[in-house]
Amino acid sequence: MMGPEQEAQRALFYKFSVEDHVPSGHILRAIDSVIDLSGAHKHLTEYYSSTGRKID
């Protein structure tokens, strides 16, 4: 290869699973089973760009 030595590119995408990282007895699992946040997206929509991150 010609030119400067290339560093290995970090993974562009990665896999992350909350199930793999939050212990089964953690308090957040108990809270999740009681609180319904499904309507939160509707109330927060105005803060999200339709095409990605907003540039300030």
Backbone as XML, in Angstrom:
<?xml version="1.0"?>
<chain id="A" units="angstrom">
  <residue number="1" name="MET">
    <atom name="N" x="0.846" y="-1.170" z="0.000"/>
    <atom name="CA" x="0.000" y="0.000" z="0.000"/>
    <atom name="C" x="0.889" y="1.229" z="0.000"/>
  </residue>
  <residue number="2" name="MET">
    <atom name="N" x="0.459" y="2.214" z="-0.746"/>
    <atom name="CA" x="1.217" y="3.459" z="-0.807"/>
    <atom name="C" x="0.585" y="4.476" z="0.137"/>
  </residue>
  <residue number="3" name="GLY">
    <atom name="N" x="1.364" y="5.445" z="0.558"/>
    <atom name="CA" x="0.838" y="6.490" z="1.430"/>
    <atom name="C" x="1.008" y="6.119" z="2.886"/>
  </residue>
  <residue number="4" name="PRO">
    <atom name="N" x="0.481" y="6.982" z="3.744"/>
    <atom name="CA" x="0.628" y="6.724" z="5.183"/>
    <atom name="C" x="-0.143" y="5.480" z="5.611"/>
  </residue>
  <residue number="5" name="GLU">
    <atom name="N" x="0.361" y="4.872" z="6.654"/>
    <atom name="CA" x="-0.290" y="3.677" z="7.177"/>
    <atom name="C" x="-1.680" y="4.033" z="7.706"/>
  </residue>
  <residue number="6" name="GLN">
    <atom name="N" x="-2.672" y="3.255" z="7.346"/>
    <atom name="CA" x="-4.052" y="3.516" z="7.731"/>
    <atom name="C" x="-4.365" y="2.823" z="9.051"/>
  </residue>
  <residue number="7" name="GLU">
    <atom name="N" x="-5.090" y="3.529" z="9.914"/>
    <atom name="CA" x="-5.565" y="2.911" z="11.149"/>
    <atom name="C" x="-6.863" y="2.172" z="10.846"/>
  </residue>
  <residue number="8" name="ALA">
    <atom name="N" x="-7.130" y="1.123" z="11.573"/>
    <atom name="CA" x="-8.367" y="0.380" z="11.383"/>
    <atom name="C" x="-9.549" y="1.276" z="11.747"/>
  </residue>
  <residue number="9" name="GLN">
    <atom name="N" x="-10.563" y="1.280" z="10.881"/>
    <atom name="CA" x="-11.752" y="2.095" z="11.134"/>
    <atom name="C" x="-12.615" y="1.420" z="12.194"/>
  </residue>
  <residue number="10" name="ARG">
    <atom name="N" x="-13.110" y="2.198" z="13.144"/>
    <atom name="CA" x="-14.016" y="1.655" z="14.151"/>
    <atom name="C" x="-15.321" y="1.277" z="13.470"/>
  </residue>
  <residue number="11" name="ALA">
    <atom name="N" x="-16.031" y="0.381" z="14.068"/>
    <atom name="CA" x="-17.296" y="-0.064" z="13.502"/>
    <atom name="C" x="-18.231" y="1.125" z="13.320"/>
  </residue>
  <residue number="12" name="LEU">
    <atom name="N" x="-18.830" y="1.220" z="12.137"/>
    <atom name="CA" x="-19.752" y="2.302" z="11.849"/>
    <atom name="C" x="-21.065" y="2.104" z="12.607"/>
  </residue>
  <residue number="13" name="PHE">
    <atom name="N" x="-21.464" y="0.871" z="12.723"/>
    <atom name="CA" x="-22.677" y="0.536" z="13.463"/>
    <atom name="C" x="-22.294" y="-0.429" z="14.570"/>
  </residue>
  <residue number="14" name="TYR">
    <atom name="N" x="-23.023" y="-0.420" z="15.634"/>
    <atom name="CA" x="-22.745" y="-1.356" z="16.713"/>
    <atom name="C" x="-24.063" y="-1.875" z="17.253"/>
  </residue>
  <residue number="15" name="LYS">
    <atom name="N" x="-23.983" y="-3.005" z="17.880"/>
    <atom name="CA" x="-25.162" y="-3.629" z="18.453"/>
    <atom name="C" x="-25.121" y="-3.421" z="19.963"/>
  </residue>
  <residue number="16" name="PHE">
    <atom name="N" x="-26.213" y="-2.886" z="20.498"/>
    <atom name="CA" x="-26.310" y="-2.673" z="21.930"/>
    <atom name="C" x="-27.675" y="-3.157" z="22.375"/>
  </residue>
  <residue number="17" name="SER">
    <atom name="N" x="-27.712" y="-3.973" z="23.378"/>
    <atom name="CA" x="-28.968" y="-4.489" z="23.891"/>
    <atom name="C" x="-29.087" y="-4.141" z="25.368"/>
  </residue>
  <residue number="18" name="VAL">
    <atom name="N" x="-30.152" y="-3.419" z="25.716"/>
    <atom name="CA" x="-30.392" y="-3.091" z="27.119"/>
    <atom name="C" x="-30.554" y="-4.371" z="27.922"/>
  </residue>
  <residue number="19" name="GLU">
    <atom name="N" x="-31.187" y="-5.358" z="27.323"/>
    <atom name="CA" x="-31.394" y="-6.638" z="28.010"/>
    <atom name="C" x="-30.066" y="-7.261" z="28.454"/>
  </residue>
  <residue number="20" name="ASP">
    <atom name="N" x="-29.014" y="-7.047" z="27.678"/>
    <atom name="CA" x="-27.706" y="-7.604" z="28.008"/>
    <atom name="C" x="-26.971" y="-6.802" z="29.086"/>
  </residue>
  <residue number="21" name="HIS">
    <atom name="N" x="-27.405" y="-5.562" z="29.341"/>
    <atom name="CA" x="-26.649" y="-4.685" z="30.231"/>
    <atom name="C" x="-27.354" y="-4.295" z="31.529"/>
  </residue>
  <residue number="22" name="VAL">
    <atom name="N" x="-28.663" y="-4.480" z="31.601"/>
    <atom name="CA" x="-29.390" y="-4.143" z="32.826"/>
    <atom name="C" x="-29.713" y="-5.442" z="33.556"/>
  </residue>
  <residue number="23" name="PRO">
    <atom name="N" x="-29.176" y="-5.626" z="34.757"/>
    <atom name="CA" x="-29.418" y="-6.860" z="35.512"/>
    <atom name="C" x="-30.914" y="-7.103" z="35.742"/>
  </residue>
  <residue number="24" name="SER">
    <atom name="N" x="-31.290" y="-8.355" z="35.858"/>
    <atom name="CA" x="-32.702" y="-8.718" z="35.989"/>
    <atom name="C" x="-33.366" y="-8.125" z="37.232"/>
  </residue>
  <residue number="25" name="GLY">
    <atom name="N" x="-32.643" y="-7.905" z="38.304"/>
    <atom name="CA" x="-33.224" y="-7.365" z="39.520"/>
    <atom name="C" x="-33.078" y="-5.857" z="39.676"/>
  </residue>
  <residue number="26" name="HIS">
    <atom name="N" x="-32.638" y="-5.170" z="38.631"/>
    <atom name="CA" x="-32.380" y="-3.723" z="38.706"/>
    <atom name="C" x="-33.683" y="-2.942" z="38.867"/>
  </residue>
  <residue number="27" name="ILE">
    <atom name="N" x="-33.646" y="-1.850" z="39.621"/>
    <atom name="CA" x="-34.830" y="-1.024" z="39.900"/>
    <atom name="C" x="-35.465" y="-0.487" z="38.612"/>
  </residue>
  <residue number="28" name="LEU">
    <atom name="N" x="-34.685" y="-0.232" z="37.576"/>
    <atom name="CA" x="-35.248" y="0.287" z="36.331"/>
    <atom name="C" x="-36.217" y="-0.698" z="35.685"/>
  </residue>
  <residue number="29" name="ARG">
    <atom name="N" x="-35.989" y="-1.973" z="35.869"/>
    <atom name="CA" x="-36.920" y="-2.970" z="35.323"/>
    <atom name="C" x="-38.257" y="-2.907" z="36.058"/>
  </residue>
  <residue number="30" name="ALA">
    <atom name="N" x="-38.228" y="-2.664" z="37.363"/>
    <atom name="CA" x="-39.466" y="-2.531" z="38.132"/>
    <atom name="C" x="-40.215" y="-1.271" z="37.721"/>
  </residue>
  <residue number="31" name="ILE">
    <atom name="N" x="-39.494" y="-0.179" z="37.529"/>
    <atom name="CA" x="-40.118" y="1.077" z="37.105"/>
    <atom name="C" x="-40.734" y="0.914" z="35.721"/>
  </residue>
  <residue number="32" name="ASP">
    <atom name="N" x="-40.026" y="0.258" z="34.814"/>
    <atom name="CA" x="-40.507" y="0.069" z="33.449"/>
    <atom name="C" x="-41.813" y="-0.713" z="33.413"/>
  </residue>
  <residue number="33" name="SER">
    <atom name="N" x="-41.991" y="-1.619" z="34.345"/>
    <atom name="CA" x="-43.216" y="-2.425" z="34.348"/>
    <atom name="C" x="-44.421" y="-1.648" z="34.873"/>
  </residue>
  <residue number="34" name="VAL">
    <atom name="N" x="-44.203" y="-0.477" z="35.510"/>
    <atom name="CA" x="-45.286" y="0.300" z="36.108"/>
    <atom name="C" x="-45.620" y="1.561" z="35.304"/>
  </residue>
  <residue number="35" name="ILE">
    <atom name="N" x="-44.616" y="2.195" z="34.717"/>
    <atom name="CA" x="-44.802" y="3.471" z="34.026"/>
    <atom name="C" x="-44.914" y="3.253" z="32.519"/>
  </residue>
  <residue number="36" name="ASP">
    <atom name="N" x="-45.907" y="3.896" z="31.897"/>
    <atom name="CA" x="-46.104" y="3.826" z="30.447"/>
    <atom name="C" x="-45.650" y="5.147" z="29.823"/>
  </residue>
  <residue number="37" name="LEU">
    <atom name="N" x="-44.551" y="5.097" z="29.082"/>
    <atom name="CA" x="-44.016" y="6.296" z="28.440"/>
    <atom name="C" x="-44.298" y="6.311" z="26.939"/>
  </residue>
  <residue number="38" name="SER">
    <atom name="N" x="-45.229" y="5.500" z="26.476"/>
    <atom name="CA" x="-45.491" y="5.403" z="25.043"/>
    <atom name="C" x="-45.985" y="6.725" z="24.444"/>
  </residue>
  <residue number="39" name="GLY">
    <atom name="N" x="-46.625" y="7.588" z="25.241"/>
    <atom name="CA" x="-47.110" y="8.868" z="24.724"/>
    <atom name="C" x="-46.059" y="9.960" z="24.717"/>
  </residue>
  <residue number="40" name="ALA">
    <atom name="N" x="-44.891" y="9.700" z="25.270"/>
    <atom name="CA" x="-43.840" y="10.723" z="25.359"/>
    <atom name="C" x="-43.382" y="11.199" z="23.987"/>
  </residue>
  <residue number="41" name="HIS">
    <atom name="N" x="-43.313" y="10.305" z="23.012"/>
    <atom name="CA" x="-42.843" y="10.684" z="21.674"/>
    <atom name="C" x="-43.720" y="11.779" z="21.081"/>
  </residue>
  <residue number="42" name="LYS">
    <atom name="N" x="-45.029" y="11.665" z="21.258"/>
    <atom name="CA" x="-45.967" y="12.654" z="20.721"/>
    <atom name="C" x="-45.663" y="14.039" z="21.295"/>
  </residue>
  <residue number="43" name="HIS">
    <atom name="N" x="-45.362" y="14.119" z="22.571"/>
    <atom name="CA" x="-45.112" y="15.396" z="23.233"/>
    <atom name="C" x="-43.721" y="15.953" z="22.938"/>
  </residue>
  <residue number="44" name="LEU">
    <atom name="N" x="-42.792" y="15.099" z="22.526"/>
    <atom name="CA" x="-41.419" y="15.546" z="22.276"/>
    <atom name="C" x="-41.097" y="15.716" z="20.790"/>
  </residue>
  <residue number="45" name="THR">
    <atom name="N" x="-42.050" y="15.424" z="19.911"/>
    <atom name="CA" x="-41.816" y="15.452" z="18.468"/>
    <atom name="C" x="-41.237" y="16.781" z="17.997"/>
  </residue>
  <residue number="46" name="GLU">
    <atom name="N" x="-41.710" y="17.893" z="18.543"/>
    <atom name="CA" x="-41.252" y="19.204" z="18.087"/>
    <atom name="C" x="-39.748" y="19.431" z="18.339"/>
  </residue>
  <residue number="47" name="TYR">
    <atom name="N" x="-39.149" y="18.636" z="19.201"/>
    <atom name="CA" x="-37.729" y="18.804" z="19.516"/>
    <atom name="C" x="-36.809" y="17.974" z="18.620"/>
  </residue>
  <residue number="48" name="TYR">
    <atom name="N" x="-37.385" y="17.184" z="17.726"/>
    <atom name="CA" x="-36.608" y="16.327" z="16.845"/>
    <atom name="C" x="-36.717" y="16.780" z="15.402"/>
  </residue>
  <residue number="49" name="SER">
    <atom name="N" x="-35.632" y="16.736" z="14.692"/>
    <atom name="CA" x="-35.631" y="17.080" z="13.281"/>
    <atom name="C" x="-36.200" y="15.928" z="12.468"/>
  </residue>
  <residue number="50" name="SER">
    <atom name="N" x="-36.889" y="16.247" z="11.374"/>
    <atom name="CA" x="-37.440" y="15.195" z="10.523"/>
    <atom name="C" x="-36.361" y="14.549" z="9.654"/>
  </residue>
  <residue number="51" name="THR">
    <atom name="N" x="-35.184" y="15.195" z="9.558"/>
    <atom name="CA" x="-34.112" y="14.683" z="8.708"/>
    <atom name="C" x="-32.843" y="14.343" z="9.457"/>
  </residue>
  <residue number="52" name="GLY">
    <atom name="N" x="-32.854" y="14.395" z="10.765"/>
    <atom name="CA" x="-31.654" y="14.088" z="11.545"/>
    <atom name="C" x="-31.400" y="15.167" z="12.572"/>
  </residue>
  <residue number="53" name="ARG">
    <atom name="N" x="-30.176" y="15.233" z="13.051"/>
    <atom name="CA" x="-29.824" y="16.215" z="14.080"/>
    <atom name="C" x="-29.881" y="17.620" z="13.530"/>
  </residue>
  <residue number="54" name="LYS">
    <atom name="N" x="-30.408" y="18.531" z="14.334"/>
    <atom name="CA" x="-30.387" y="19.952" z="13.973"/>
    <atom name="C" x="-29.009" y="20.514" z="14.276"/>
  </residue>
  <residue number="55" name="ILE">
    <atom name="N" x="-28.558" y="21.387" z="13.421"/>
    <atom name="CA" x="-27.270" y="22.047" z="13.647"/>
    <atom name="C" x="-27.554" y="23.432" z="14.205"/>
  </residue>
  <residue number="56" name="ASP">
    <atom name="N" x="-27.032" y="23.701" z="15.397"/>
    <atom name="CA" x="-27.284" y="25.015" z="16.030"/>
    <atom name="C" x="-26.273" y="26.020" z="15.600"/>
  </residue>
</chain>
